[in-house]
């Protein structure tokens, strides 16, 4: 359960980081959201997901 949530958070974080950085330095792909908000939220979700992978309890 924890590893599934960690995987989802990591993937969402990676997508947010990619879309945010592309929006900051290039043309924004998502026009309704600020690219800075996408990059910051992506970084938060990515760090949360990777830390859950690292420190989460091992599930069966």
N, CA, C, O and CB atoms as a CASP TS submission, in Angstrom:
PFRMAT TS
TARGET T0000
AUTHOR 0000-0000-0000
METHOD Language model
MODEL 1
PARENT N/A
ATOM      1  N   UNK     1       0.821  -1.191   0.000  1.00  0.00           N
ATOM      2  CA  UNK     1       0.000   0.000   0.000  1.00  0.00           C
ATOM      3  C   UNK     1       0.873   1.265   0.000  1.00  0.00           C
ATOM      4  O   UNK     1       0.659   2.183  -0.792  1.00  0.00           O
ATOM      5  CB  UNK     1      -0.938  -0.008   1.211  1.00  0.00           C
ATOM      6  N   UNK     2       1.852   1.289   0.900  1.00  0.00           N
ATOM      7  CA  UNK     2       2.720   2.466   0.982  1.00  0.00           C
ATOM      8  C   UNK     2       3.589   2.574  -0.268  1.00  0.00           C
ATOM      9  O   UNK     2       3.834   3.671  -0.771  1.00  0.00           O
ATOM     10  CB  UNK     2       3.607   2.402   2.246  1.00  0.00           C
ATOM     11  N   UNK     3       4.051   1.433  -0.764  1.00  0.00           N
ATOM     12  CA  UNK     3       4.902   1.468  -1.959  1.00  0.00           C
ATOM     13  C   UNK     3       4.103   1.902  -3.186  1.00  0.00           C
ATOM     14  O   UNK     3       4.646   2.556  -4.076  1.00  0.00           O
ATOM     15  CB  UNK     3       5.541   0.089  -2.206  1.00  0.00           C
ATOM     16  N   UNK     4       2.821   1.544  -3.240  1.00  0.00           N
ATOM     17  CA  UNK     4       1.976   1.982  -4.352  1.00  0.00           C
ATOM     18  C   UNK     4       1.783   3.491  -4.308  1.00  0.00           C
ATOM     19  O   UNK     4       1.890   4.165  -5.332  1.00  0.00           O
ATOM     20  CB  UNK     4       0.610   1.267  -4.314  1.00  0.00           C
ATOM     21  N   UNK     5       1.501   4.019  -3.127  1.00  0.00           N
ATOM     22  CA  UNK     5       1.350   5.464  -2.974  1.00  0.00           C
ATOM     23  C   UNK     5       2.656   6.189  -3.294  1.00  0.00           C
ATOM     24  O   UNK     5       2.644   7.253  -3.911  1.00  0.00           O
ATOM     25  CB  UNK     5       0.892   5.804  -1.552  1.00  0.00           C
ATOM     26  N   UNK     6       3.769   5.615  -2.876  1.00  0.00           N
ATOM     27  CA  UNK     6       5.070   6.212  -3.173  1.00  0.00           C
ATOM     28  C   UNK     6       5.330   6.232  -4.675  1.00  0.00           C
ATOM     29  O   UNK     6       5.856   7.213  -5.202  1.00  0.00           O
ATOM     30  CB  UNK     6       6.189   5.446  -2.454  1.00  0.00           C
ATOM     31  N   UNK     7       4.967   5.161  -5.363  1.00  0.00           N
ATOM     32  CA  UNK     7       5.143   5.118  -6.814  1.00  0.00           C
ATOM     33  C   UNK     7       4.275   6.163  -7.501  1.00  0.00           C
ATOM     34  O   UNK     7       4.731   6.840  -8.422  1.00  0.00           O
ATOM     35  CB  UNK     7       4.812   3.725  -7.352  1.00  0.00           C
ATOM     36  N   UNK     8       3.028   6.298  -7.062  1.00  0.00           N
ATOM     37  CA  UNK     8       2.126   7.286  -7.658  1.00  0.00           C
ATOM     38  C   UNK     8       2.651   8.699  -7.417  1.00  0.00           C
ATOM     39  O   UNK     8       2.672   9.518  -8.336  1.00  0.00           O
ATOM     40  CB  UNK     8       0.699   7.139  -7.083  1.00  0.00           C
ATOM     41  N   UNK     9       3.073   8.988  -6.189  1.00  0.00           N
ATOM     42  CA  UNK     9       3.606  10.318  -5.890  1.00  0.00           C
ATOM     43  C   UNK     9       4.860  10.620  -6.697  1.00  0.00           C
ATOM     44  O   UNK     9       5.047  11.743  -7.164  1.00  0.00           O
ATOM     45  CB  UNK     9       3.909  10.441  -4.405  1.00  0.00           C
ATOM     46  N   UNK    10       5.711   9.627  -6.860  1.00  0.00           N
ATOM     47  CA  UNK    10       6.936   9.836  -7.628  1.00  0.00           C
ATOM     48  C   UNK    10       6.624  10.113  -9.094  1.00  0.00           C
ATOM     49  O   UNK    10       7.213  11.012  -9.695  1.00  0.00           O
ATOM     50  CB  UNK    10       7.855   8.620  -7.508  1.00  0.00           C
ATOM     51  N   UNK    11       5.706   9.351  -9.669  1.00  0.00           N
ATOM     52  CA  UNK    11       5.356   9.556 -11.079  1.00  0.00           C
ATOM     53  C   UNK    11       4.663  10.897 -11.301  1.00  0.00           C
ATOM     54  O   UNK    11       4.951  11.589 -12.278  1.00  0.00           O
ATOM     55  CB  UNK    11       4.456   8.424 -11.570  1.00  0.00           C
ATOM     56  N   UNK    12       3.750  11.270 -10.401  1.00  0.00           N
ATOM     57  CA  UNK    12       3.080  12.567 -10.521  1.00  0.00           C
ATOM     58  C   UNK    12       4.090  13.699 -10.340  1.00  0.00           C
ATOM     59  O   UNK    12       4.018  14.718 -11.028  1.00  0.00           O
ATOM     60  CB  UNK    12       1.937  12.693  -9.481  1.00  0.00           C
ATOM     61  N   UNK    13       5.023  13.517  -9.420  1.00  0.00           N
ATOM     62  CA  UNK    13       6.062  14.524  -9.223  1.00  0.00           C
ATOM     63  C   UNK    13       6.952  14.689 -10.437  1.00  0.00           C
ATOM     64  O   UNK    13       7.307  15.808 -10.810  1.00  0.00           O
ATOM     65  CB  UNK    13       6.902  14.168  -8.032  1.00  0.00           C
ATOM     66  N   UNK    14       7.315  13.567 -11.058  1.00  0.00           N
ATOM     67  CA  UNK    14       8.137  13.644 -12.273  1.00  0.00           C
ATOM     68  C   UNK    14       7.392  14.361 -13.388  1.00  0.00           C
ATOM     69  O   UNK    14       7.969  15.190 -14.091  1.00  0.00           O
ATOM     70  CB  UNK    14       8.549  12.239 -12.736  1.00  0.00           C
ATOM     71  N   UNK    15       6.115  14.045 -13.550  1.00  0.00           N
ATOM     72  CA  UNK    15       5.324  14.702 -14.594  1.00  0.00           C
ATOM     73  C   UNK    15       5.194  16.195 -14.314  1.00  0.00           C
ATOM     74  O   UNK    15       5.317  17.010 -15.229  1.00  0.00           O
ATOM     75  CB  UNK    15       3.931  14.061 -14.700  1.00  0.00           C
ATOM     76  N   UNK    16       4.947  16.556 -13.063  1.00  0.00           N
ATOM     77  CA  UNK    16       4.842  17.972 -12.713  1.00  0.00           C
ATOM     78  C   UNK    16       6.140  18.720 -12.928  1.00  0.00           C
ATOM     79  O   UNK    16       6.137  19.852 -13.411  1.00  0.00           O
ATOM     80  CB  UNK    16       4.410  18.120 -11.282  1.00  0.00           C
ATOM     81  N   UNK    17       7.255  18.089 -12.569  1.00  0.00           N
ATOM     82  CA  UNK    17       8.552  18.726 -12.794  1.00  0.00           C
ATOM     83  C   UNK    17       8.829  18.928 -14.276  1.00  0.00           C
ATOM     84  O   UNK    17       9.290  19.993 -14.686  1.00  0.00           O
ATOM     85  CB  UNK    17       9.663  17.896 -12.170  1.00  0.00           C
ATOM     86  N   UNK    18       8.552  17.915 -15.073  1.00  0.00           N
ATOM     87  CA  UNK    18       8.809  18.021 -16.513  1.00  0.00           C
ATOM     88  C   UNK    18       7.944  19.112 -17.133  1.00  0.00           C
ATOM     89  O   UNK    18       8.445  19.956 -17.875  1.00  0.00           O
ATOM     90  CB  UNK    18       8.545  16.672 -17.213  1.00  0.00           C
ATOM     91  N   UNK    19       6.637  19.097 -16.829  1.00  0.00           N
ATOM     92  CA  UNK    19       5.749  20.108 -17.404  1.00  0.00           C
ATOM     93  C   UNK    19       6.084  21.506 -16.889  1.00  0.00           C
ATOM     94  O   UNK    19       5.995  22.481 -17.635  1.00  0.00           O
ATOM     95  CB  UNK    19       4.291  19.773 -17.087  1.00  0.00           C
ATOM     96  N   UNK    20       6.469  21.606 -15.622  1.00  0.00           N
ATOM     97  CA  UNK    20       6.822  22.909 -15.067  1.00  0.00           C
ATOM     98  C   UNK    20       8.087  23.481 -15.673  1.00  0.00           C
ATOM     99  O   UNK    20       8.129  24.660 -16.025  1.00  0.00           O
ATOM    100  CB  UNK    20       6.985  22.806 -13.582  1.00  0.00           C
ATOM    101  N   UNK    21       9.119  22.658 -15.800  1.00  0.00           N
ATOM    102  CA  UNK    21      10.384  23.143 -16.365  1.00  0.00           C
ATOM    103  C   UNK    21      10.212  23.483 -17.843  1.00  0.00           C
ATOM    104  O   UNK    21      10.760  24.477 -18.320  1.00  0.00           O
ATOM    105  CB  UNK    21      11.501  22.089 -16.186  1.00  0.00           C
ATOM    106  N   UNK    22       9.460  22.669 -18.564  1.00  0.00           N
ATOM    107  CA  UNK    22       9.196  23.007 -19.969  1.00  0.00           C
ATOM    108  C   UNK    22       8.406  24.304 -20.083  1.00  0.00           C
ATOM    109  O   UNK    22       8.636  25.091 -21.001  1.00  0.00           O
ATOM    110  CB  UNK    22       8.433  21.869 -20.662  1.00  0.00           C
ATOM    111  N   UNK    23       7.483  24.532 -19.164  1.00  0.00           N
ATOM    112  CA  UNK    23       6.711  25.771 -19.187  1.00  0.00           C
ATOM    113  C   UNK    23       7.532  26.985 -18.802  1.00  0.00           C
ATOM    114  O   UNK    23       7.301  28.079 -19.317  1.00  0.00           O
ATOM    115  CB  UNK    23       5.534  25.657 -18.270  1.00  0.00           C
ATOM    116  N   UNK    24       8.489  26.805 -17.902  1.00  0.00           N
ATOM    117  CA  UNK    24       9.321  27.931 -17.468  1.00  0.00           C
ATOM    118  C   UNK    24      10.295  28.335 -18.573  1.00  0.00           C
ATOM    119  O   UNK    24      10.448  29.522 -18.861  1.00  0.00           O
ATOM    120  CB  UNK    24      10.095  27.570 -16.180  1.00  0.00           C
ATOM    121  N   UNK    25      10.948  27.364 -19.186  1.00  0.00           N
ATOM    122  CA  UNK    25      12.004  27.674 -20.151  1.00  0.00           C
ATOM    123  C   UNK    25      11.558  27.591 -21.608  1.00  0.00           C
ATOM    124  O   UNK    25      12.331  27.926 -22.505  1.00  0.00           O
ATOM    125  CB  UNK    25      13.157  26.748 -19.942  1.00  0.00           C
ATOM    126  N   UNK    26      10.349  27.159 -21.855  1.00  0.00           N
ATOM    127  CA  UNK    26       9.872  27.040 -23.231  1.00  0.00           C
ATOM    128  C   UNK    26       8.423  27.480 -23.316  1.00  0.00           C
ATOM    129  O   UNK    26       7.987  28.396 -22.619  1.00  0.00           O
ATOM    130  CB  UNK    26      10.026  25.598 -23.743  1.00  0.00           C
ATOM    131  N   UNK    27       7.701  26.815 -24.173  1.00  0.00           N
ATOM    132  CA  UNK    27       6.284  27.123 -24.309  1.00  0.00           C
ATOM    133  C   UNK    27       5.493  26.308 -23.292  1.00  0.00           C
ATOM    134  O   UNK    27       5.731  25.109 -23.144  1.00  0.00           O
ATOM    135  CB  UNK    27       5.788  26.836 -25.750  1.00  0.00           C
ATOM    136  N   UNK    28       4.559  26.941 -22.594  1.00  0.00           N
ATOM    137  CA  UNK    28       3.785  26.202 -21.590  1.00  0.00           C
ATOM    138  C   UNK    28       2.835  25.197 -22.245  1.00  0.00           C
ATOM    139  O   UNK    28       2.085  25.541 -23.159  1.00  0.00           O
ATOM    140  CB  UNK    28       2.990  27.176 -20.710  1.00  0.00           C
ATOM    141  N   UNK    29       2.877  23.971 -21.772  1.00  0.00           N
ATOM    142  CA  UNK    29       2.003  22.927 -22.296  1.00  0.00           C
ATOM    143  C   UNK    29       0.629  23.022 -21.649  1.00  0.00           C
ATOM    144  O   UNK    29      -0.392  22.857 -22.317  1.00  0.00           O
ATOM    145  CB  UNK    29       2.614  21.533 -22.059  1.00  0.00           C
ATOM    146  N   UNK    30       0.607  23.288 -20.341  1.00  0.00           N
ATOM    147  CA  UNK    30      -0.649  23.437 -19.605  1.00  0.00           C
ATOM    148  C   UNK    30      -0.885  24.930 -19.423  1.00  0.00           C
ATOM    149  O   UNK    30      -0.194  25.579 -18.637  1.00  0.00           O
ATOM    150  CB  UNK    30      -0.611  22.681 -18.213  1.00  0.00           C
ATOM    151  N   UNK    31      -1.851  25.472 -20.142  1.00  0.00           N
ATOM    152  CA  UNK    31      -2.068  26.917 -20.128  1.00  0.00           C
ATOM    153  C   UNK    31      -2.843  27.387 -18.908  1.00  0.00           C
ATOM    154  O   UNK    31      -2.758  28.559 -18.543  1.00  0.00           O
ATOM    155  CB  UNK    31      -2.796  27.335 -21.373  1.00  0.00           C
ATOM    156  N   UNK    32      -3.602  26.494 -18.266  1.00  0.00           N
ATOM    157  CA  UNK    32      -4.455  26.924 -17.164  1.00  0.00           C
ATOM    158  C   UNK    32      -3.702  27.053 -15.844  1.00  0.00           C
ATOM    159  O   UNK    32      -4.201  27.689 -14.916  1.00  0.00           O
ATOM    160  CB  UNK    32      -5.595  25.960 -17.000  1.00  0.00           C
ATOM    161  N   UNK    33      -2.510  26.462 -15.741  1.00  0.00           N
ATOM    162  CA  UNK    33      -1.744  26.502 -14.499  1.00  0.00           C
ATOM    163  C   UNK    33      -0.417  27.221 -14.715  1.00  0.00           C
ATOM    164  O   UNK    33       0.145  27.219 -15.811  1.00  0.00           O
ATOM    165  CB  UNK    33      -1.501  25.080 -13.967  1.00  0.00           C
ATOM    166  N   UNK    34       0.062  27.828 -13.649  1.00  0.00           N
ATOM    167  CA  UNK    34       1.361  28.489 -13.700  1.00  0.00           C
ATOM    168  C   UNK    34       2.465  27.439 -13.782  1.00  0.00           C
ATOM    169  O   UNK    34       2.429  26.455 -13.043  1.00  0.00           O
ATOM    170  CB  UNK    34       1.565  29.402 -12.465  1.00  0.00           C
ATOM    171  N   UNK    35       3.439  27.625 -14.659  1.00  0.00           N
ATOM    172  CA  UNK    35       4.531  26.650 -14.725  1.00  0.00           C
ATOM    173  C   UNK    35       5.349  26.591 -13.439  1.00  0.00           C
ATOM    174  O   UNK    35       5.899  25.543 -13.104  1.00  0.00           O
ATOM    175  CB  UNK    35       5.443  26.977 -15.884  1.00  0.00           C
ATOM    176  N   UNK    36       5.433  27.704 -12.719  1.00  0.00           N
ATOM    177  CA  UNK    36       6.160  27.691 -11.446  1.00  0.00           C
ATOM    178  C   UNK    36       5.427  26.842 -10.416  1.00  0.00           C
ATOM    179  O   UNK    36       6.052  26.120  -9.638  1.00  0.00           O
ATOM    180  CB  UNK    36       6.348  29.123 -10.914  1.00  0.00           C
ATOM    181  N   UNK    37       4.095  26.931 -10.414  1.00  0.00           N
ATOM    182  CA  UNK    37       3.317  26.103  -9.487  1.00  0.00           C
ATOM    183  C   UNK    37       3.487  24.622  -9.815  1.00  0.00           C
ATOM    184  O   UNK    37       3.614  23.795  -8.912  1.00  0.00           O
ATOM    185  CB  UNK    37       1.824  26.491  -9.537  1.00  0.00           C
ATOM    186  N   UNK    38       3.490  24.289 -11.100  1.00  0.00           N
ATOM    187  CA  UNK    38       3.695  22.892 -11.495  1.00  0.00           C
ATOM    188  C   UNK    38       5.069  22.393 -11.077  1.00  0.00           C
ATOM    189  O   UNK    38       5.203  21.268 -10.595  1.00  0.00           O
ATOM    190  CB  UNK    38       3.523  22.734 -13.005  1.00  0.00           C
ATOM    191  N   UNK    39       6.080  23.213 -11.257  1.00  0.00           N
ATOM    192  CA  UNK    39       7.436  22.797 -10.903  1.00  0.00           C
ATOM    193  C   UNK    39       7.589  22.621  -9.393  1.00  0.00           C
ATOM    194  O   UNK    39       8.217  21.663  -8.940  1.00  0.00           O
ATOM    195  CB  UNK    39       8.454  23.819 -11.417  1.00  0.00           C
ATOM    196  N   UNK    40       7.021  23.536  -8.618  1.00  0.00           N
ATOM    197  CA  UNK    40       7.140  23.444  -7.159  1.00  0.00           C
ATOM    198  C   UNK    40       6.360  22.248  -6.628  1.00  0.00           C
ATOM    199  O   UNK    40       6.874  21.494  -5.802  1.00  0.00           O
ATOM    200  CB  UNK    40       6.642  24.738  -6.493  1.00  0.00           C
ATOM    201  N   UNK    41       5.125  22.064  -7.089  1.00  0.00           N
ATOM    202  CA  UNK    41       4.342  20.906  -6.649  1.00  0.00           C
ATOM    203  C   UNK    41       4.970  19.602  -7.118  1.00  0.00           C
ATOM    204  O   UNK    41       4.956  18.608  -6.393  1.00  0.00           O
ATOM    205  CB  UNK    41       2.906  21.006  -7.164  1.00  0.00           C
ATOM    206  N   UNK    42       5.514  19.603  -8.316  1.00  0.00           N
ATOM    207  CA  UNK    42       6.200  18.413  -8.804  1.00  0.00           C
ATOM    208  C   UNK    42       7.395  18.062  -7.945  1.00  0.00           C
ATOM    209  O   UNK    42       7.628  16.889  -7.653  1.00  0.00           O
ATOM    210  CB  UNK    42       6.640  18.611 -10.234  1.00  0.00           C
ATOM    211  N   UNK    43       8.157  19.068  -7.534  1.00  0.00           N
ATOM    212  CA  UNK    43       9.306  18.825  -6.664  1.00  0.00           C
ATOM    213  C   UNK    43       8.866  18.275  -5.307  1.00  0.00           C
ATOM    214  O   UNK    43       9.489  17.358  -4.774  1.00  0.00           O
ATOM    215  CB  UNK    43      10.110  20.114  -6.474  1.00  0.00           C
ATOM    216  N   UNK    44       7.796  18.837  -4.753  1.00  0.00           N
ATOM    217  CA  UNK    44       7.292  18.365  -3.459  1.00  0.00           C
ATOM    218  C   UNK    44       6.818  16.925  -3.559  1.00  0.00           C
ATOM    219  O   UNK    44       7.157  16.102  -2.708  1.00  0.00           O
ATOM    220  CB  UNK    44       6.149  19.262  -2.962  1.00  0.00           C
ATOM    221  N   UNK    45       6.033  16.608  -4.592  1.00  0.00           N
ATOM    222  CA  UNK    45       5.527  15.240  -4.742  1.00  0.00           C
ATOM    223  C   UNK    45       6.657  14.258  -5.018  1.00  0.00           C
ATOM    224  O   UNK    45       6.638  13.132  -4.521  1.00  0.00           O
ATOM    225  CB  UNK    45       4.495  15.174  -5.870  1.00  0.00           C
ATOM    226  N   UNK    46       7.647  14.681  -5.811  1.00  0.00           N
ATOM    227  CA  UNK    46       8.763  13.790  -6.119  1.00  0.00           C
ATOM    228  C   UNK    46       9.576  13.475  -4.866  1.00  0.00           C
ATOM    229  O   UNK    46       9.938  12.322  -4.632  1.00  0.00           O
ATOM    230  CB  UNK    46       9.665  14.415  -7.189  1.00  0.00           C
ATOM    231  N   UNK    47       9.860  14.489  -4.069  1.00  0.00           N
ATOM    232  CA  UNK    47      10.613  14.261  -2.832  1.00  0.00           C
ATOM    233  C   UNK    47       9.811  13.407  -1.860  1.00  0.00           C
ATOM    234  O   UNK    47      10.367  12.528  -1.202  1.00  0.00           O
ATOM    235  CB  UNK    47      10.988  15.598  -2.174  1.00  0.00           C
ATOM    236  N   UNK    48       8.504  13.659  -1.766  1.00  0.00           N
ATOM    237  CA  UNK    48       7.669  12.855  -0.868  1.00  0.00           C
ATOM    238  C   UNK    48       7.637  11.396  -1.314  1.00  0.00           C
ATOM    239  O   UNK    48       7.728  10.491  -0.485  1.00  0.00           O
ATOM    240  CB  UNK    48       6.238  13.420  -0.812  1.00  0.00           C
ATOM    241  N   UNK    49       7.510  11.166  -2.611  1.00  0.00           N
ATOM    242  CA  UNK    49       7.468   9.795  -3.114  1.00  0.00           C
ATOM    243  C   UNK    49       8.770   9.055  -2.923  1.00  0.00           C
ATOM    244  O   UNK    49       8.775   7.893  -2.517  1.00  0.00           O
ATOM    245  CB  UNK    49       7.110   9.794  -4.562  1.00  0.00           C
ATOM    246  N   UNK    50       9.880   9.720  -3.213  1.00  0.00           N
ATOM    247  CA  UNK    50      11.164   9.040  -3.055  1.00  0.00           C
ATOM    248  C   UNK    50      11.494   8.794  -1.588  1.00  0.00           C
ATOM    249  O   UNK    50      12.110   7.781  -1.257  1.00  0.00           O
ATOM    250  CB  UNK    50      12.273   9.855  -3.705  1.00  0.00           C
ATOM    251  N   UNK    51      11.094   9.707  -0.703  1.00  0.00           N
ATOM    252  CA  UNK    51      11.345   9.466   0.719  1.00  0.00           C
ATOM    253  C   UNK    51      10.460   8.354   1.249  1.00  0.00           C
ATOM    254  O   UNK    51      10.870   7.618   2.147  1.00  0.00           O
ATOM    255  CB  UNK    51      11.121  10.741   1.527  1.00  0.00           C
ATOM    256  N   UNK    52       9.249   8.214   0.712  1.00  0.00           N
ATOM    257  CA  UNK    52       8.404   7.088   1.117  1.00  0.00           C
ATOM    258  C   UNK    52       8.993   5.774   0.626  1.00  0.00           C
ATOM    259  O   UNK    52       8.907   4.764   1.324  1.00  0.00           O
ATOM    260  CB  UNK    52       6.974   7.261   0.581  1.00  0.00           C
ATOM    261  N   UNK    53       9.588   5.768  -0.557  1.00  0.00           N
ATOM    262  CA  UNK    53      10.280   4.564  -1.030  1.00  0.00           C
ATOM    263  C   UNK    53      11.444   4.210  -0.109  1.00  0.00           C
ATOM    264  O   UNK    53      11.674   3.040   0.196  1.00  0.00           O
ATOM    265  CB  UNK    53      10.788   4.764  -2.470  1.00  0.00           C
ATOM    266  N   UNK    54      12.170   5.231   0.326  1.00  0.00           N
ATOM    267  CA  UNK    54      13.377   4.983   1.102  1.00  0.00           C
ATOM    268  C   UNK    54      13.068   4.584   2.544  1.00  0.00           C
ATOM    269  O   UNK    54      13.664   3.646   3.073  1.00  0.00           O
ATOM    270  CB  UNK    54      14.260   6.211   1.088  1.00  0.00           C
ATOM    271  N   UNK    55      12.143   5.292   3.174  1.00  0.00           N
ATOM    272  CA  UNK    55      11.902   5.092   4.600  1.00  0.00           C
ATOM    273  C   UNK    55      10.598   4.368   4.910  1.00  0.00           C
ATOM    274  O   UNK    55      10.314   4.102   6.078  1.00  0.00           O
ATOM    275  CB  UNK    55      11.905   6.410   5.292  1.00  0.00           C
ATOM    276  N   UNK    56       9.799   4.042   3.899  1.00  0.00           N
ATOM    277  CA  UNK    56       8.538   3.363   4.145  1.00  0.00           C
ATOM    278  C   UNK    56       8.740   1.943   4.632  1.00  0.00           C
ATOM    279  O   UNK    56       9.758   1.310   4.351  1.00  0.00           O
ATOM    280  CB  UNK    56       7.702   3.357   2.897  1.00  0.00           C
ATOM    281  N   UNK    57       7.755   1.455   5.366  1.00  0.00           N
ATOM    282  CA  UNK    57       7.843   0.080   5.856  1.00  0.00           C
ATOM    283  C   UNK    57       7.736  -0.885   4.686  1.00  0.00           C
ATOM    284  O   UNK    57       7.045  -0.620   3.703  1.00  0.00           O
ATOM    285  CB  UNK    57       6.739  -0.208   6.902  1.00  0.00           C
ATOM    286  N   UNK    58       8.412  -1.975   4.806  1.00  0.00           N
ATOM    287  CA  UNK    58       8.346  -3.006   3.776  1.00  0.00           C
ATOM    288  C   UNK    58       7.020  -3.738   3.913  1.00  0.00           C
ATOM    289  O   UNK    58       6.717  -4.288   4.972  1.00  0.00           O
ATOM    290  CB  UNK    58       9.547  -3.996   3.885  1.00  0.00           C
ATOM    291  N   UNK    59       6.233  -3.745   2.849  1.00  0.00           N
ATOM    292  CA  UNK    59       4.952  -4.453   2.889  1.00  0.00           C
ATOM    293  C   UNK    59       5.064  -5.736   2.085  1.00  0.00           C
ATOM    294  O   UNK    59       5.950  -5.886   1.243  1.00  0.00           O
ATOM    295  CB  UNK    59       3.803  -3.563   2.344  1.00  0.00           C
ATOM    296  N   UNK    60       4.164  -6.645   2.353  1.00  0.00           N
ATOM    297  CA  UNK    60       4.221  -7.964   1.710  1.00  0.00           C
ATOM    298  C   UNK    60       3.769  -7.946   0.306  1.00  0.00           C
ATOM    299  O   UNK    60       3.765  -8.985  -0.355  1.00  0.00           O
ATOM    300  CB  UNK    60       3.412  -8.938   2.450  1.00  0.00           C
TER
END
